[in-house]
Each structure stands twice: as structure tokens, then as C-alpha cells.
Amino acid sequence: MMVPDVSLRAPIAVPVEIRADARRIFRLAWNVGEDGLRLAGDLPFEPGRPIEARFQLPDGEALALRASVASDGGDDDDDRERPRELAFLDPPADARIALRRYVQVRLELPA
């Protein structure tokens, strides 16, 4: 399956459990799409770090997806720019469908 070069994202405000090694942290999701999600708070992990993200879409579908911490492209001299992005790593087809459906409904896009 081809991965889209550009993925639309829709606003969302759900808690995300992030697991890396023996650590668990929780952050609030800011937006989500088929490619990943942006968090409302900084992450204490370096870019490229593999993690597992667990969250529930507003329609009730629970997802547990492999992802990596992605750099948000901020200025290295700006202390406020710390990783807040998660890039999903080869999500299963059913997860992609659920995420696409959420974005379409939330952004009121035609099916």
C-alpha cells in the first residue's frame, strides 16, 4: 500500500499514552491524521526514538500504533521547540481507515 506524501490532519483533544522502553508518559493530542499526530506538550524523548502511542478516537475506536518521535522542524536555538510530533510507522489498514474516517468527518470532507 502506498503511503500518502501529504496527510490531512484534523483537530482532536484526546489523551495519548506514549510507551518507550519501561517509561510511560501521557500527553494530550492536538491533531491527528493518517501519518501521525501532534501533541499539546513537549516530549522527553529524542527525535527518531521508536515508541507506541495508545489513544482512542472520539467514535470509540481504540488504537495502539507504533510510531517514532519526529522533529517538528523548530529552530535549534529556541528552547520552546522540542519534539511534539509522532510519525506513525506502517499503521495497519484498519487503523488508516479509522483515522481517514475521523479526518473526513471532523473536517466535513466528502467521502
BADO-874086 format. One record per residue: x, y negated, z negated of N, C-alpha, C in turn; residue in one letter. Coordinates in steps of 0.2 Angstrom, whole numbers, padded with zeros to 4 digits, always signed. Atoms other than C-alpha are relative to their C-alpha. Example, Ala and Ser with C-alpha at 12.3 -4.5 7.8 and 13.67 -1.06 7.14 Angstrom:
2
+0004+0006+0000+0062+0022-0039+0004-0006+0000A -0004+0006+0001+0068+0005-0036-0004-0005-0003S 
***
This chain:
111
+0004+0006+0000+0000+0000+0000+0004-0006+0000M -0004+0006-0001+0007-0017+0005-0002-0005-0006M +0001+0005+0005+0009-0030-0009-0001-0006+0003V +0001+0007-0003+0002-0047-0005+0006-0004-0002P -0005+0005+0001+0015-0061-0003-0002-0005-0005D +0003+0005+0005+0003-0073-0012-0006+0003-0003V +0006-0003+0004-0009-0068-0025-0004-0006-0003S +0004+0005+0004-0023-0079-0031+0000+0001-0007L +0001-0001+0008-0025-0082-0050-0006-0004-0002R +0006+0003+0003-0040-0086-0060+0002-0001-0007A +0000+0001+0007-0041-0094-0077-0003+0006-0004P +0003-0005+0004-0043-0082-0091+0003-0001-0007I -0003+0001+0007-0041-0083-0110-0002+0007-0004A +0001-0007+0003-0039-0065-0117+0007+0001-0004V -0006-0001+0004-0026-0059-0130+0003+0006+0004P -0004-0005-0003-0012-0049-0122+0005+0003-0005V -0005-0003+0005-0002-0036-0132+0006+0002+0005E -0006-0001-0004+0016-0035-0125+0005+0004-0004I -0005-0005+0003+0027-0020-0129+0006+0001+0004R -0006-0001-0003+0045-0019-0126+0004+0004-0005A -0003-0004+0004+0055-0005-0134-0004+0001-0007D +0004-0002+0007+0049-0004-0153-0003-0007-0002A +0003+0007+0002+0043-0023-0153-0007+0000+0004R +0007+0002-0002+0025-0028-0151-0001-0008-0001R +0002+0007+0001+0020-0046-0148-0007-0002+0003I +0006+0002-0003+0004-0055-0144+0000-0007+0002F +0001+0007-0003+0000-0070-0133-0007+0000+0003R +0006+0001-0004-0015-0077-0125+0002-0001+0007L -0001+0001-0007-0016-0076-0106-0003-0006+0002A +0002+0006-0003-0018-0092-0096-0003+0001+0006W +0003-0002-0006-0021-0085-0079+0002+0007+0002N -0002-0007-0002-0021-0068-0070-0002+0001+0007V +0001-0002-0007-0020-0061-0053+0003+0007+0001G -0003-0007-0001-0015-0045-0044+0008+0001-0001E -0007+0000+0000+0003-0050-0045+0003+0000-0007D -0002+0001+0007+0004-0054-0064-0004-0005-0004G +0004+0005+0004-0001-0066-0077+0005-0005-0003L -0003+0005+0003+0004-0082-0085-0002+0000-0008R +0002+0000+0007+0004-0083-0104+0000-0008-0003L +0000+0006+0003+0000-0098-0115+0006-0002-0005A -0006+0001+0004+0015-0096-0126+0007+0003+0003G -0007-0002-0003+0034-0093-0123+0001+0008-0002D -0002-0007+0001+0041-0075-0123+0007+0000-0003L -0006-0001+0003+0055-0070-0134+0005+0005+0004P -0004-0004-0004+0062-0059-0120+0003-0003+0006F -0003+0003-0006+0074-0062-0106-0003+0002+0006E +0003-0002-0007+0069-0063-0088+0003+0007+0003P -0002-0006-0002+0069-0046-0080-0001+0006-0004G +0001-0006+0005+0065-0036-0096-0006+0003+0002R +0006-0004-0001+0053-0022-0092-0004+0000-0007P +0004+0000+0006+0038-0022-0104-0007+0003+0002I +0007-0003-0001+0020-0015-0105-0005-0006-0002E +0004+0005+0002+0006-0028-0105-0007+0004-0001A +0007-0003+0002-0011-0022-0113-0005-0006-0001R +0006+0005+0001-0027-0033-0111-0006+0002+0003F +0007-0002-0003-0045-0032-0107-0003-0006+0004Q +0004+0005-0004-0054-0041-0093-0007-0002-0004L +0007+0002+0003-0070-0051-0098-0006+0005+0001P +0005-0005-0001-0080-0037-0090+0000+0006-0004D -0001-0006+0004-0074-0025-0102+0005+0005+0002G -0005-0005-0002-0061-0016-0092+0007-0001-0003E -0007+0000+0003-0045-0012-0102+0005+0002+0005A -0006-0002-0004-0028-0012-0093+0006+0000-0004L -0007-0001+0003-0011-0006-0098+0004+0000+0006A -0004+0000-0006+0001-0011-0085+0008-0001-0001L -0007+0001+0001+0020-0010-0083+0001-0007+0004R -0001+0006-0003+0027-0027-0079+0007-0002-0002A -0006+0002+0003+0043-0037-0081-0001-0008-0001S +0001+0007+0001+0046-0054-0088+0003-0004+0005V -0002+0003-0006+0048-0066-0074+0002-0008-0002A -0002+0007+0002+0057-0083-0075-0006-0005+0004S +0005+0004-0003+0044-0097-0072+0004-0006+0005D -0003+0005-0004+0057-0107-0062+0002-0007-0003G -0001+0007+0003+0059-0121-0075+0008-0002+0000G -0006+0003+0000+0074-0132-0077+0004+0003-0006D -0004-0003+0005+0088-0123-0087+0002-0005-0006D -0002+0004+0005+0092-0139-0097-0006-0002-0004D +0006+0002+0004+0074-0141-0103-0002+0006-0004D +0002-0005+0005+0071-0131-0119-0007+0002+0000D +0007-0002+0000+0052-0131-0116-0001+0005+0005R +0001-0005-0005+0054-0120-0101+0003+0007-0002E -0002-0007+0001+0055-0102-0107-0005+0004+0003R +0004-0004-0004+0048-0087-0099-0007+0001-0003P +0007-0001+0002+0029-0086-0099-0003+0004+0005R +0003-0004-0005+0026-0076-0084+0002+0008+0000E -0001-0007+0000+0024-0057-0082-0002+0002+0007L +0001-0002-0007+0025-0049-0065-0001+0007+0000A +0002-0007+0000+0016-0033-0063+0004+0005+0004F -0004-0004-0004+0026-0018-0057-0004+0006+0003L +0004-0005-0003+0017-0007-0045-0006+0002-0003D +0006-0002+0004+0000-0008-0053-0004+0005+0004P +0004-0005-0004-0012+0007-0049-0005-0004+0004P +0005+0003-0004-0025+0004-0036-0006-0002-0004A +0006+0002+0003-0040+0004-0048+0002-0007-0004D -0001+0006+0003-0031-0010-0058+0000-0006+0005A +0000+0005-0006-0028-0020-0042-0007-0002+0001R +0007+0001-0002-0046-0018-0038-0004-0004-0006I +0003+0004+0005-0052-0024-0055+0003-0007-0001A -0003+0007+0000-0040-0039-0055-0003-0004+0006L +0003+0004-0006-0046-0044-0037-0007-0002-0001R +0007+0001+0002-0064-0042-0043-0001-0006-0005R +0000+0005+0005-0061-0053-0058+0002-0007+0003Y -0002+0007-0004-0052-0067-0047-0006-0002+0004V +0006+0001-0005-0066-0066-0034-0006-0003-0004Q +0006+0002+0004-0080-0068-0047+0002-0007-0003V -0002+0006+0004-0071-0081-0058+0001-0006+0005R -0001+0006-0004-0066-0092-0043-0006-0001+0005L +0006+0000-0004-0083-0089-0034+0002+0000+0007E -0002-0002-0007-0075-0082-0018-0004+0005+0003L +0004-0005-0004-0084-0072-0005+0003+0007-0001P -0003-0007+0000-0082-0053-0007+0003+0002+0006A 
***
